[in-house]
Amino acid sequence: MAGCTLLAASLAFAGDWSNSGGNAARNGLSDEHGPQTPALLWRSVRGAMFGHQPVTEGHRAFGVRILSFPPETTGSPVVALDLDTGAELWATHLPYEEGDWSTWVGGVANGQVYASRSGNGDSVWAKLYALDAATGAVLWTSDEEITGNDGEFVLAPDGDPVIASFTRIWRIEATTGATVWSAVRLGSVSGDCGPAIFGEAVYVADWANGGQVIKRFDLATGAFRYQSPQMPGFTLQNHPFVGPDGTVYLSRTQGNAANDFLYAFRDTGSEFVQKWKVPATSSAESELAVGPDGSVYMFAPGWVLKRLSPATGAVLNTSIPISTVGSSPRIAIDRDGRLFVNNSCGLTVDCGRLLSFNANLTLRWSLEAWEVYGGGPALGEGGTLLIAGPEAITAYRTPYTYCTAKVSSIGCRPSILSSGTQPSASGATDFVVSCTNVVNETNGLLFYGFGGEFAKPFQGGRLCIAGPLRRTQLVYAGGSGSPGTNCSGVFTFDFRAYVQSGAGAPELRDPGTAVYCQWWGRAPGVPAPLATQLSDALGFVIGP
């Protein structure tokens, strides 16, 4: 028999959005399956003047909600939210000293949230704070003052913060706040000149007479290694990002078509070699992305998205126009290659949108996202999509399908599906797991467990979930015609009722538990393994 497995999210879902750009390489690529539709999961209750990039770790989301400009002591709290419910877990106000700026949240790792009151174009210097992700308590402040903002912050593989401001780069010890090293650099403007990390390298885009260069610094020591050929231009307010193959990209734009290009460089370990460049639209504080297959996604003239070959820069696909006056567009990409795009259109009526595209840039869905600017997107555990605007931080999440169904002996390919956003441990929201295209007049059951996604040969098909397996009671497919002669059968199971009845595994009654399931059935009068019916699989999260 094959089955469906259920797993605690802390084990199966490893997709934290740790800093702006999603990860140290800032390539926007998540381990999670994003939402199939813009199904609302929750909206936070605390408003703000505008949105800032949210970050996630485990079942928590973190961000800043700016209510007033400096000077202020309680106008920019750091807020922690339950990723599954949106409930506010804590709010912490960083101490204010004369001259401080509004608070920003740079990232989260290993149970520590990093925030500071530095910034304002890198003119304000202040301490970096490490806050306890569970309570919001201050764990330490940095030994020395830094300057920077949330876009100038990434996290090293061991969790050390790395901040690249206008004139300095710091690596801060995550356990103590001590400075591991600092290095001198010179950005193009006094802000929005952040780093990207890949392997043992820290990459920044620096000013060089008549343009910019990519510089490589050593992650362990901060030593400057070498720089790229010059890219002509004047100002720049974008950050480098790095593909899975180590290619370093930079959208070097300033509003001058003659010099606005997306550049790709190969780092050989001793020098940068330019691979290609393509025309780009002007943006600032944008976060571009790389898909799981290495495809590069960028904003091209005409405010269209383009999918490029990482080898040559050749255009593979082009989207519909996504904006008219965007400034800080941002992209997140899920493990299936689907894009989630904030066009950062701002105040223009009917302009600000949150859009989702397939990998080939055909539109999946779109909804209004007014005045979001740099407020996401972010993809957290369970495929939770976050966007932060002035009214609220909003979360979207849906079940998702994965794996491949087995074709039965008479040509039926069972297809799993669900109705509802998530089963509730206590609420009244319906959640039904079904399977269509089943051999008629047969019995089947749903397996679930705690092992995560899987793909192992099994009874002539694939077992799509890892053990240990649990199972529900048998259900009857029904259908029309003589038994076993067509694909008109349908399996249906009320998973919410099963959760709330107490008949299933106790983990099903824990909100935030991630569930993986797969239908199994057997056709009558057919020898094994041909008799086995195996659907594709479904993943979802238990709600409160």
N, C-alpha and C positions, 0 to 999 in steps of 0.2 A: 504494500500500500504506500501511497505517497501522501504528503500532507502539507499543512500550512503551519508556519512557525511564528512564535511570538517572542520578542526579545525586549528586555529592559533597554530603554533608549540610551542609557549611559554606556551600554556595551556595543549596541549596533550602530548608533548614529554618532559619527565622529566629526560632524561638520560644524565646527565653530567658526564664526566670522570674527576673527581676532582683532582686526584693525581695518582702517580705511583701505579698500581694495581687497579685503577678505583674508589675506594671508601675507606673509613676509615678502613674497614676490610681487604682490599687488596685482595679480593677474585675474582676479574676480572669479576664480574657479572654485566651486564648492563640491564636497563629497555627497551632498544631499540631493534628493529628488524634489524639485520645486513643485508648487501647486499646479494642478491641471487646469484649474479655473480660478478666478479671483474670489474664492469663497472666503468670506470674512470669518476670522477666528475670534478676534477681539479688537477693541480700540481702547487705548489708555485714557484715563480721565484727566490727566494733567496737561494743560495747554502750554503754548510757548509763542514767542514772537515769530519764530521760524524754526525749521528743522535742522538738526545736526545728525551726522552719521551714527546710527546705532551699532553696537557690537554685541556679540553673544558668546556665552560659554555654558555648555550643558543646558539646563532648563531655565537659564536666566538671560535676560536682555538688559543692556545698560546704555544709558545715554545722558545727555544734558538737556534740560528744558530751560532755555533762557527767557526770563520774564521781563528783564530790564537791563539797560546798559550801565556800565560802571559810572560812578562808584556805587556798588551794591554789596551787601553782605549775605543776602538770602535770595538774590534774583537769578541765580544760575545753578540750581541744585543738580547734583549727580543722582540719577534715579535708577533703581533696579526693579525690573518687572519679571513676574513669572511668565516664562515663554509660552506655557500652555494655557494660561488663563488671562494674562494681562494684569493681574493683581499687582499693586505696588508693594514691593517687599521692604524697601527702605529708601530714604532720600538723605543725602549728606551734603552739607554746605561747606566748601573749602574755606578755611580762614582767609579773611580779606585784609590786606595791608594797603596802605595808601599807594595809589598808582597801579594797583593790580587791574587785570583785565577780567572779562567774563570767563567762567570755567569752561574748559573743554575736556572731553574724554578721548584719550588716544587709543586705548585698547584694553584687552583682558587676556590673561593667561595664568594658568596654575592657581586659580582662586584669588587673583589680585587684579583689581581694576586700577588703571593709571589715569590720573587727571592732573590738571594744572591750571593756574590763572595767568600764565604767560601769554604772549601773543601780540595782538594789535599790530600786524605787520612786522613781527619780531622786534618791536620796540620795547615791549614789556618783558622783564626777566622775573621769574618766580620759581619756587621750588616745585618739583614733581612729587605728587602724592601717590602712594600705593594704598588702596582701600581694600578691606576684606570683602570679597565678592558675596559672602553670605550675610554680612551684617552692615557693611558700609563703614565700619570703624577704620580709623587711620592706622596702618601698620608701620609706615615709615615715611619720612620726607627725604628727598635727595640731599646729598651732602652739599651740592652747589646749585645755584640757580641756573635755570635753562631758559631758552626762549623758543617759541615754536607754536604749532597748533595741531589739531587732530589729524590733519592731512600730512603732517611732517613727522609722523610717528609710525614705526613698525616694531615688530617683536622678533628677536633672534630665536633660533630653534630651542634654546634653553629657557626662553621666556624673558631674557634681558631686554628692556626697552632700548631702542636706538632712535634718537631724535636728530633730524637734520634741519637746522635753521638756516637763516640767510648767510651766516658767516662761520658757523661751527657745526660739528657733528659730535654727539655724545653716545657712548654706550654706558648704561647704568646697570649696576648689579641688582638683579631682581630680588635677592633676599635681604639686602641691607640698604640700598639706595646710594651706595658708594659709586663714584665714577670709575669705571673700568679703564676708559680712555676717552680723550677728546681730540678732535682734529680740526684743522682750519680748512675752510672751503669758502667759495664766494658764489652765491646764487645769482640769478638774473634780476630778481626783485626781492624785496624784503618780506617774503611770505610765499607759501604754496610752492616750496622747493624741496619736497620730502624725498626720503630714500626708498630703495627697494633692496631686498636681500635675496641672494641665491647662492647656495653652497657656502663658500668662505668669503664671498664678496659682498660689499655694500656699494650700491650704485647711486650716484646723484648726478643731476644735470647742472653744470656750472657755467658761469659766464666766461667767455673768451673773447678777445677783441674782435668785434664784428659778428658775434654769434654765440653759440653754446657748444659744450662738449659733454660727453658722458665720462665721469671719472669713476675709477674703481679704487676703493679703499679696502684694506684687510679687515675682516670682521673680528678677528682675534686681537689685533694690535692697534688698529686704526691707521696703520701706515698707508700712505698714498702709493699706489702701484703704477698706474698709467692712465691715459685718457684717449678718447676717440678722436677721429678726424672732426674738424669743425663743421657745425651745421649753421649756415648763415641765418642771421636774424637779429632781433633786438631784445624785446622782453619775452619772458616765458613764465607761465604759471601752471605748468603740468609736471607730473612726476614720472620717472621711468617705471616700467613694469617688465617682468621677465617671464617668458614662456617656459613650459616644462622641459624643453630641449636646451635651455640656457640662453636663447636669443634675447637680447636686451632691446626693448622698444621705447620710443619716446615720441609723443605727439608734440612736435616743436612748432607751436602756433602762436600768432600774435595779432591776427586780423589783417595780414598782408599776404594775399594769395601767392605772391612771388616767392615767399619764404615759408609758407605753412605746409609742412609735410609730416607724415608719420615715418620715422626712420626705424630701420632694423639693423642691429649690429651683432656680429658673432664675436664672442670673447674667446680668444684662443688660449688664454692663460698667460699671454705675454703682451697682447695687443688687441685692439678692436679692429674688426674688418667690417666695413659697411656692406650689408647684403643687398639692400634695396631701400627706396623711399617712394612714397605715393602721396598725392595731394590730400590734405586734411582740412576740415573746417576748424575755425578758430574756437577755442574753448579755454576755460581756466578751471583748475581744481577738478578736472574730469578724471574718471577712473575707467579705463578701457579694459578689455578682457581677452582671454585666450580660451578656446574651447577644449574639451577633452581630447580631441583629435589634433590639437595644435593650431587649428584655424584661428586667425587673428581678427578681432572685431573692432572696428574703428568708426568714427564719425567723419563722413566725407562731405565735400561741398554740396550744397543743396539740402543739408541736414538729413541725409540718408545714412543708414548703417551699411557698411560693407564688410563682407567676409573675405579675408585674404588668405592666399597660400603662404604659409610661413617660410617656404623655401624661396619663393620668387616675388611675393607681393601681388601676384596676379589676382584679379577680382573673381571670386567664385560665385558670390550672390550679392544682391542689393535689395534693401528694404524699401518700403514706401517712405516718403518724407515723414519724420517723426516730430518735427518742431519747426518753429520759425524764428524764435529769439532765445534759444537755449544758451546757457552760460557754463554750467557745471554738470554736464550729463554723466551718468554713472551706469555701469553694467555689472550684473551678477550672472553667472552661468552655472546651471546645475550639472549633475553628473551625466545626464542624458543629452547635454548639449543645448538645452533650451535657455534662452536669454530672458532676463528680467531687467528692464531699462527704465530709468528715471530720466526723462528728457529735460528736466530742470528749466522748464519754460517760464516759471515765475508767475508774475501777477496778471499776465494777459489772459483775458476771459477765454475759457475753453481751450487753453493752450497746454497747461501743465498736465502731463499724462504719465501713468505707469503702464508700460506696455510689456507684453511677452511675445517672443518670436521663437519659432522653431530654428534649428541649426542652420537651415537654408534661408532664413530671414523672411519666411512667410509668417504673417501675423497670426498669433493665437488668440489674444484678447488685449483689450485696452480699457483703462478707466481713468477718471479724473484724479489728478494728484496735484492739487493747487499749492503753490508757493513752497514746494519741497526743497528746492535748491540742492544742497549737499546732503540731504537726509536719507541717504540710502540709494539703492536697496541693500539689504543684507539677507543672507540665507542661513538660518540656524538649524538646530537639531529638529528632526522630524520633517524637514523640508519647509520650515516656517519662514515665510517671506515677510520682512519688515520694511516699512517705509515711515519716515518721521517727517511730519509737517507741522504747521502751527497749531492746528486743532488737537492733534493727538499723534501718538505712535500707533500705527495700525499693523495688524498681523493677518496674514492669509495662509491657509493650510488646507490641503485636501489629501485623501488617500491617493496612492499611486500604484500602477501595475508594473510588473517587471517579469523577466524570465519568459520562456517559450512553452506554449501548450503542446501536448502530444496529439497528433491526429489519430482518431480511433480507427478500428478495423473497417468501418463503413464510411470513413471520410469526414467524421465530425471533429471539429477543432473547438473544444470547450473554451469559453471566454469568461473570465471572472470580472465582476463589476460590483459596485456598491452604490447605495443611495444614502445621502447624509455626509456630513463633514467628518465626524468621528463619533464612535460610541461613547456614551457617558457612563461613568461609574455610579452616578446618582440622579442625573437629569432625565428629562422626558423626550429628548431629541432622538428620533428614530435613526437606526443604522442597520441596514440590511445588506448582507453579502449574498450575491446571487451568481449563477453560472448559466449562460445560455449556450445553445448549440451542443446540447448533451444528447446522447443516444436515448431515444424515447423509452419510457416504461422501465427505467433502471433506478437503482438505489445508489446513493453516494454520501459522502461525509466531508466535513471540513476539518483539516488538521491545523493546529497552531502550536506554538512553542516559544522558546526564548533564545534561539540561536542565530537570528539574522538572515540575510539573503544568502542563497546557496544556488548551485547549479551542478548537480551530480547525476550521472546516468542512473536511471531507476525504472524498472519494469517497462522498458522500451521507450521511455521518455526521459524527462528531467525532474528530479526532486529539487524544488526551488527554495527550500527552507532548510536551515540547519537545526539539529536536535538540541535538546530533547523535545520530542513531539508530543502534543496533546491532540485529542480528537473530540468532535461533537458527536451527537447521536446521528443515526442514519436519517436521510430525508429522501423523498420520492420525487423523481423528475417529471412524471406524467408525460404528456405529449399525445400525439395522435397516431393512428395506424397500428399495425401489428407490432408487438414488442420487439425492440432491437432492429428496426428497419429504417429509421430515419433520424434526423437531428433536431426534432421538435421538443425535446425534453428541456426542462429548466429546474435547476436546484435553487432553493431559496432558504436563507437562514437568518433569523432575527438575532443579530449579534448583541444589540443593546439589552434585549430581554435575557439573553444568556449571561451576559456580564452581571446584570443586577439580580439574577436568580441565585447567584452563589454556586451554581453547578460547575462552573469552570475553574481553572487554576486561580489561586488567590492573587497572582500578579495582575490579573485582569481588572481588579478593583482598585489598582493604584494609578491615579491620574499621571500621565506622562509616560506610561509604559508603551513601548513600540511593539506592534503586532505584525507578524508576517503570516499569511495564510494561503492555502492552495486547496482546490477541490480535487477529490479522488472519487472515482466510481468504477463500477465493473459491469460490462455488458454481458448478458446471459448467453449461454451456449457457445462461447468463444474461448479457445484455450489461452492460457497466460503465455506471454505477456500481452498478447493482442487484446485481451479483454479489458485491460486497465485503461481508464480515462483519467487524464491529468490536465488540469487547466493551467493557465499562467498563474502568477501569484499577485497578491495584494499586500501592500504595506500601509499601516495607519497607526494612529496614536490614540490611546485612551484619554478621553477628556474628563473634566471634573464632574 
